[in-house]
Amino acid sequence: MSTPGIPFAERWCKGKLLVATPPLTDPNFDRTVIYVLEHTADGAVGVVLNRPLGERAPDELHAWAEHISAPGTLFAGGPVDEEALIALARLQGAVEGSWSQVAESLGSIDLMLDPLDVAQSVLALRVFRGYSGWGAMQLDRELAEGAWMVLPAELTDVFCSDPTDLWRIVLRRQGGRLAWVANAPDDLSAN
């Protein structure tokens, strides 16, 4: 399935959104919106943006608590290594050697840093437990099968204060047919 506005030939999805199509039935990814952190011929890594866990940051991240964006909870980043913590930060200025840029002012930040050292630079922070991962060419196959739509990301997607409705929000702003898909019932068999 080709995504309107983005030719399939544009293979690398880093910094873009993967939006699950309604027929994707894997419960790990049903109606998910994934922000892609890396995508190469060797595979892809991303985090689910719309699955808040409802749990606060663990004690070892207490110093970061005031930086965590609303709704102030950890998020389920995906089914891979669910004990790993990944933080995405929107930064103002540079943070030397402690962050991996994904987009203009957005990247992953090392949670082992002392937050006081970067407090003036962190504008927003979201912490994920686990991540979504694909092996070599696996995501490319799933894209060709129509499991995902590749759509442009906005900073507000990553730090959305109402993440449970993000799937519909992203589709509606695309307009046309994709805005219509946003209104699909949760249970397609009931339609």
N, C-alpha and C positions, 0 to 999 in steps of 0.2 A: 504494500500500500504506500503510495506516494503521499506525502503531506503537502497540502496546498502551500505554495510560497517557498518551499525548500525542496529543491530537486534531490532525488535519491542519490545522485552521483556525489552530493556533498556528504560524504560518509562520516566524517568525524563529528560527534555530537557534543564535545566538551563545551560546557557553559550553556547548554540548551536543556530544554525539558523533554523528558519522555513522558507522554501522557497515555495511560493504558486505554485501549479501545474497549468498548462494552463487551465484546465476545471473550476477552481475556478472562479465563475462569480460575486461574491460580489464585487462591485466597491471599497469598502474600502480596499480590499486585493488583487485586481488584480495585479499579477506579483510583489508582495511585498516580501521583505526579512525582517524578524522580528528577532531581537536578544532577546532571552528569558532570562529575569531577574530572574524569579522564576517559578518553576513548582513543585507542590505537589499534593497530593490527593484532596486538597481543591480547586485547580484551578491553573491558570497560568497567568503571566503578562509578557509583552514584549513591545518593541518599534520598529516601522517600521524604517528601516535604509535608505530606498531609496525614501522618499517623502519630499524633501526640500520644505519649504513653501515660500521661497523668502522674508521673513520678518526678519528684524533684531531683536535682543533681546530687550525686553521692557526696559524702563528707569531704573526700579529697578535692572536690571542686568547689567547696564552700566559698573560697576567695573569688570565684568567678560569678557567683550567684547574682550580684547586682548588675552584671552585664548581659545576662540571659534575657532575650527578648520575649515579650508576651506571646503566648500564654504562660511563659515561665516554667515550662516542663521539658523533660527530655523527650525526644522523638525516636520512633522505631525507624532507623535508617535503612533496614532491610534484613533479610534472613541470614546473611553471612556474618560470622564472628560477632554474635550479639553481645559479647562482653566488651568489645572495643568501643571506645568513645571517640567520635569524630566531631570537631567543632568547625562551623563555618562562621566567618566574621566579615562584617562590612567594616572596612578600615578607612580612616582619613590619614593619609601619609603612609610612610613605609615602616615596616617592622622587620628589621634586619634578621635574616636567617631563621625566622621562626614561623614563617607563613609561606604557603604555596598558592600562588595566584591562580585563579580559575577564570575570572572575568575582571573587568576594569578595577573595581574596588572591592572585590569579593574573592575570598580564598579560604583555605583551611588554615587554622592557627594551632600552634602547639600548646596544649593545655598544661604542659609542664612549666610554662613561663610563669613568672610572678605577674599577676594581673596589674600590679602597681606599675610595672615597667612599661605597660602598653595601654594603660587606662585612658590616656588622652587620645589614642588612636582608634580604639574600638567604638564604633557607632552602634553596632548590633551584633548579637551572638546567638547562635542556635547550636545545641549539642544533640548529637544523634548516637543512639546505641545500636551498633551494627551498621552494615551497609549492604548495598545491592551490587552484585558482581557478575560479570559475564566473562567466559573464556574467549580464546581467540575466535573471532568471527561469529560468536554466538549471538551477540546483539544484532549484528548485521543480518543474520538469518531471521531473527524475530522481527526485525523491521520489514524485511521482504515478505514475511508471512502476514503482516498487518497487525501484529500484536500491539504495536506502539505507534503513536504519532510523535514526530519530532517538531517541537514548536519553540519559538523564541522565548527566552526567560527574561523576567524583569526582577530587579532587586526585591520588589515587594512580594514576589512569589516565595522567595527563600525565607523571608521574615514575616510572612502573613500572620496577622493576629487571629484570623478565623480559618485555620488550616483545614478543618474538616470539610469545608465547602470549596477548597482550592481547585479540585478537579473541574467542577462546574464553572468556577470563576475564569479559569484559564481558557476553557472551551468557548464560553460566551464572548470573551473579548476578541476571539478570532473572527466572529461574524459568520454569515452564510450557513452552510451545512454543519459546520462544527458547533455553532451556537445552538442549532437544533438538536444535535447529539447530546448536548449538556442537559437537555430535558428528558432524556431516556429514563424510564423507571429503573429503580435499583434491581428489580427482578424482571428481566426481559421476558420470561415465560408468562408473566402476568399481563403482558401487553396484548 
